[in-house]
Amino acid sequence: MSLTDPAATLIEAIAAHVKSDLAPLASAIDQDGLYPIDYLRRLGDLGGFGASIPREHGGSGLNMAAQIRITTEVGRECGSTAFLVWCQSSCAAYLLASPNQAVRDRYLTPVTQGSLLSGTGMSNAVKHLAGIEKIHLAARRDGDDYIVSGSLPWVSNVGAQHLAIVAASVEDEGYVMFAVHGSADGLSLHPCPEFSALEGTQTLNLRFKNARIPADNVLAHPSQFAKYIAGIKPGFILGQTGMGFGVTEACLKTIRESNATTAHVNVFLDDQGQELAAELETLKAQAATLGEQAQTGNAPILDVLKLRARTSELTLAAANSAVLHAGAKGYLMRHPAQRRLREAVFVAIVTPALKHLRKEIHDLERAAAQNRTTDVLEQEQALQVEAAQ
């Protein structure tokens, strides 16, 4: 992944910070459900959430490739925290892309710098728009405001002093996307059942009961929503590749360490480190290219979906291979390979999940094939008419 000199300097600083400040917490985050709020704030101070955000809004003014690399560096030590980095940086990107200045002025800089932590609760809306499930939040107009009710079962990186960015349906109008503070009237936060991994992500159930959302908290009104969501979707998906890249790099480390003593038998395993590493570099290069295109609004969504799906597949293969390379040690709960296996599964099930990605890819390819068939039929009909004349 090509990085400019300022980007390389930022990545090096964050990589050192990850090793010194995050690595000692990784076990507690995984085993005890520690939510690393202090680490996140320090990472924000370093610029860990704003690589692709302009300097005038508190960012580094770099690019999406740099932000993906930051998430990758964090994921090498802790996949759970890499997910939080994606949540926070995605919220900053949502705010930057909003056509409504009031919400940008209010939240963009503190979210970019990490002084205001924020969760992206867009899983339900993204799945709904893909025809997978019903939307859970409903809004009605009240003057310039919206009154929202409903429940979102799993939203991460949220709390009473956090922000959440979510979407709701608006009767007869479409959808509205908005920011809401965790302490807002009409919003209550509830714990979720225990997860097998990522307990340290402060994932909560958000319940809205006639919560008033003022107009200056709206990222996209119904008339703006279709264009807005199409604009942010490629970045939303591409940013997640950093999670998979980081977990995969950690798995490759385990494979190398295991091969120091058992390479003579590990050679009989299906997925070898060199092959996995080569594919990882290919996917990183694709992410860098698509990231540049996404920032100018030109990333082909089908290519983005395919890259994200292949990232999930590679991460799963690498994690499974790491456990098998480690042997009996990899079955110990405290072994890094065991944690990586659970983190890899998360990469493949977090929205858009692997099955979701494959559905969207299928739908887009089928639509493209139907369009090609229609074009051919129209051309044939035109030729027939011309011949008849």
MOQUINOR-V941121 format. One record per helix or strand of 3 or more residues. SS is the DSSP state (alpha for helix, beta for strand). FROM is the first residue (numbers start at 0). TO is the last residue. If there is no record, write none. Layout:
BEGIN
SS/FROM/TO + SS/FROM/TO
END
This chain:
BEGIN
alpha/4/30 + alpha/36/45 + alpha/54/56 + alpha/63/76 + alpha/78/96 + alpha/100/112 + beta/117/119 + alpha/122/128 + beta/136/141 + beta/144/154 + beta/162/169 + beta/173/180 + beta/186/190 + alpha/198/200 + beta/203/212 + alpha/214/216 + beta/217/219 + alpha/221/237 + alpha/240/265 + alpha/272/294 + alpha/300/330 + alpha/335/348 + alpha/353/387
END
